[in-house]
């Protein structure tokens, strides 16, 4: 009987976590501030206890709800008040700018020079002279503005005006035609079948993925391959 209760409370814990996460928003799984981190680990810890709490599970449920509502209310307040946002979430700090390292901002960010250089190298900058500005963001990441002569070349540098690309629309996924997406492209099933035949396929079931480029009206087809790749280049 106890095992059944544990199973039921575990399912309830998962459902509650999902609903509370939806309430708090995707920020909890993307850009974590210090407050988000504290709330996240606290709710996770309480949820684990909730799964095995057999006598008074409503207490842990209430605690989870309070943490989640607190996070939601704080997000509302920080969206409306810049001062509170800086107080709770922190603010960006310039670590490096125009050839100068700012020691005091390194101390405020709790980051040492070795960590900073590691972040720079991970972004492809092994020489600080290639960097104009480096900013420590409130979520712990470092944003880098490269020096003008070291930034990537863009079409406007060569007076080019390329056609703006758009998102590809997936019309076949694992052999199944997504008719709604197909309508979004302005194409018909007859057009899709003709494209399949033109590239040597007989039916959508043979296709693992098909994506339509609405800019040039082309389609990329990837056949289903039931075999496995025996080559292992990652050892």
C-alpha positions as CSV (number, residue, x, y, z in Angstrom):
1,X,0.0,0.0,0.0
2,X,2.9,2.3,0.9
3,X,4.5,1.7,-2.5
4,X,1.3,2.7,-4.3
5,X,1.2,5.9,-2.3
6,X,4.8,6.6,-3.2
7,X,4.0,6.0,-6.9
8,X,0.9,8.3,-6.7
9,X,2.8,11.1,-4.9
10,X,5.7,10.8,-7.3
11,X,3.3,11.3,-10.3
12,X,1.7,14.2,-8.4
13,X,5.1,15.7,-7.8
14,X,6.1,15.5,-11.5
15,X,2.8,17.1,-12.5
16,X,3.1,19.8,-9.9
17,X,6.7,20.6,-11.0
18,X,5.5,20.9,-14.6
19,X,2.7,23.2,-13.7
20,X,4.8,25.4,-11.4
21,X,7.6,25.6,-14.0
22,X,5.0,26.8,-16.6
23,X,3.9,29.4,-14.1
24,X,7.4,30.6,-13.5
25,X,8.2,30.7,-17.2
26,X,11.0,29.3,-19.4
27,X,13.5,31.6,-17.8
28,X,14.0,28.9,-15.1
29,X,15.6,26.7,-17.7
30,X,17.3,29.2,-19.8
31,X,19.0,32.3,-18.2
32,X,19.2,31.7,-14.5
33,X,19.8,34.6,-12.2
34,X,21.0,33.9,-8.6
35,X,17.4,34.1,-7.4
36,X,16.2,31.8,-10.1
37,X,18.9,29.3,-9.1
38,X,17.9,29.4,-5.4
39,X,14.2,28.9,-6.2
40,X,15.0,26.1,-8.7
41,X,17.1,24.0,-6.4
42,X,14.7,24.6,-3.4
43,X,11.6,23.5,-5.4
44,X,13.5,20.5,-6.7
45,X,14.5,19.5,-3.2
46,X,11.0,19.9,-1.9
47,X,9.6,17.9,-4.9
48,X,11.9,15.0,-4.0
49,X,10.6,15.0,-0.5
50,X,7.0,15.3,-1.7
51,X,7.4,12.1,-3.7
52,X,8.0,10.0,-0.5
53,X,5.9,12.0,1.9
54,X,3.1,9.7,2.9
55,X,1.6,11.4,6.0
56,X,1.2,15.1,5.1
57,X,2.0,15.6,1.4
58,X,-0.1,18.8,1.3
59,X,2.6,20.5,3.4
60,X,5.3,20.0,0.8
61,X,2.8,20.9,-1.9
62,X,2.1,24.2,-0.2
63,X,5.8,24.9,0.2
64,X,6.4,24.3,-3.5
65,X,3.5,26.6,-4.4
66,X,4.9,29.3,-2.2
67,X,8.3,29.2,-3.8
68,X,6.8,29.2,-7.3
69,X,4.5,32.1,-6.6
70,X,7.4,34.0,-5.0
71,X,9.4,33.5,-8.2
72,X,6.5,34.6,-10.3
73,X,5.9,37.8,-8.2
74,X,9.6,38.7,-8.2
75,X,9.6,38.4,-12.0
76,X,6.6,40.7,-12.2
77,X,8.3,43.3,-9.9
78,X,11.7,43.1,-11.7
79,X,9.9,43.7,-15.1
80,X,8.5,46.9,-13.8
81,X,11.3,48.3,-11.7
82,X,14.8,48.7,-13.0
83,X,16.3,49.4,-9.5
84,X,14.8,46.2,-8.1
85,X,15.9,44.2,-11.2
86,X,19.5,45.4,-10.5
87,X,19.2,44.6,-6.8
88,X,17.8,41.1,-7.3
89,X,19.2,39.9,-10.6
90,X,22.3,42.0,-10.7
91,X,23.6,44.2,-13.5
92,X,26.2,43.7,-16.3
93,X,29.8,44.6,-15.5
94,X,32.4,45.7,-18.0
95,X,35.5,43.5,-17.4
96,X,37.5,44.6,-20.4
97,X,37.3,47.6,-22.7
98,X,39.6,49.2,-25.2
99,X,42.7,47.4,-23.9
100,X,41.9,47.9,-20.2
101,X,41.0,45.2,-17.6
102,X,38.9,46.5,-14.7
103,X,40.0,44.8,-11.5
104,X,37.2,46.1,-9.3
105,X,34.5,44.7,-11.7
106,X,36.4,41.4,-11.6
107,X,36.0,41.4,-7.8
108,X,32.3,42.3,-8.1
109,X,31.7,39.5,-10.6
110,X,33.5,37.0,-8.4
111,X,35.6,35.9,-11.4
112,X,39.3,35.6,-11.7
113,X,41.5,36.3,-14.6
114,X,42.0,32.7,-15.5
115,X,38.3,32.1,-15.8
116,X,38.0,35.2,-17.9
117,X,40.7,34.1,-20.3
118,X,39.1,30.6,-20.5
119,X,35.7,32.2,-21.5
120,X,37.5,34.3,-24.1
121,X,39.3,31.2,-25.6
122,X,36.1,29.2,-25.6
123,X,34.6,31.9,-27.9
124,X,37.6,31.8,-30.2
125,X,39.6,34.8,-28.8
126,X,43.1,33.8,-27.7
127,X,44.5,37.3,-27.9
128,X,42.9,40.1,-25.9
129,X,43.9,42.6,-28.6
130,X,41.2,41.0,-30.8
131,X,38.5,42.1,-28.2
132,X,37.1,45.6,-27.9
133,X,34.7,45.0,-25.0
134,X,33.9,42.0,-22.7
135,X,30.8,42.2,-20.5
136,X,30.0,40.0,-17.5
137,X,26.2,39.4,-17.7
138,X,24.0,39.0,-14.7
139,X,23.4,35.3,-15.5
140,X,27.1,34.5,-15.4
141,X,27.9,34.5,-19.1
142,X,30.4,36.8,-20.8
143,X,29.5,38.7,-23.9
144,X,32.3,39.8,-26.3
145,X,32.3,42.6,-28.8
146,X,35.3,41.9,-31.1
147,X,37.6,44.7,-32.4
148,X,36.4,46.0,-35.8
149,X,39.2,44.4,-37.7
150,X,38.7,41.0,-36.1
151,X,34.9,40.8,-36.4
152,X,33.4,38.4,-39.0
153,X,33.0,39.7,-42.5
154,X,29.4,40.6,-43.4
155,X,27.8,41.1,-46.8
156,X,27.4,44.9,-46.3
157,X,31.2,45.2,-46.0
158,X,31.3,44.1,-49.7
159,X,28.2,46.1,-50.7
160,X,26.2,43.0,-51.2
161,X,22.5,42.6,-50.6
162,X,21.7,38.9,-50.2
163,X,18.1,37.7,-50.2
164,X,16.8,37.4,-46.6
165,X,16.4,33.7,-45.8
166,X,13.4,32.4,-43.7
167,X,12.9,29.5,-41.5
168,X,12.5,26.1,-43.3
169,X,9.1,24.5,-42.9
170,X,9.1,20.9,-41.9
171,X,6.4,19.1,-44.0
172,X,7.4,15.5,-43.4
173,X,8.5,14.2,-40.0
174,X,9.4,10.5,-39.7
175,X,7.2,9.5,-42.7
176,X,4.2,11.6,-41.6
177,X,3.0,14.6,-43.7
178,X,2.3,17.7,-41.6
179,X,-0.6,19.0,-43.7
180,X,-0.9,22.2,-41.7
181,X,2.8,23.1,-42.3
182,X,2.3,22.2,-46.0
183,X,-0.5,24.7,-46.2
184,X,1.7,27.3,-44.6
185,X,4.1,27.0,-47.5
186,X,1.3,27.5,-50.0
187,X,2.0,24.1,-51.5
188,X,-0.3,21.1,-52.1
189,X,-0.1,17.4,-51.7
190,X,0.2,17.1,-55.5
191,X,3.3,19.3,-55.4
192,X,4.8,17.3,-52.6
193,X,4.2,14.0,-54.3
194,X,5.8,15.4,-57.5
195,X,8.8,16.5,-55.6
196,X,9.1,13.0,-54.0
197,X,8.9,11.3,-57.4
198,X,11.4,13.8,-59.0
199,X,14.0,12.8,-56.3
200,X,13.3,9.1,-56.6
201,X,10.9,8.4,-53.8
202,X,7.5,6.8,-54.0
203,X,5.8,7.8,-50.8
204,X,6.2,10.0,-47.7
205,X,6.8,6.9,-45.6
206,X,10.3,6.7,-47.2
207,X,11.2,10.1,-45.9
208,X,12.6,10.8,-42.4
209,X,12.6,14.6,-42.8
210,X,11.4,17.0,-45.5
211,X,11.9,20.7,-45.2
212,X,10.6,23.4,-47.6
213,X,12.5,26.6,-48.3
214,X,9.7,29.2,-49.0
215,X,12.1,31.7,-50.4
216,X,13.3,29.7,-53.4
217,X,10.5,27.1,-53.3
218,X,12.9,24.1,-52.9
219,X,12.6,21.1,-50.7
220,X,15.3,19.1,-48.9
221,X,14.5,15.4,-48.5
222,X,16.2,13.1,-46.0
223,X,15.5,9.4,-46.5
224,X,14.7,7.1,-43.6
225,X,17.8,4.9,-43.0
226,X,17.2,1.8,-40.9
227,X,20.8,1.0,-40.8
228,X,23.4,2.3,-38.3
229,X,26.6,4.1,-38.9
230,X,29.4,1.7,-37.9
231,X,32.1,4.4,-38.1
232,X,32.9,6.1,-34.8
233,X,35.0,9.3,-35.4
234,X,34.5,10.4,-31.7
235,X,36.9,7.9,-30.0
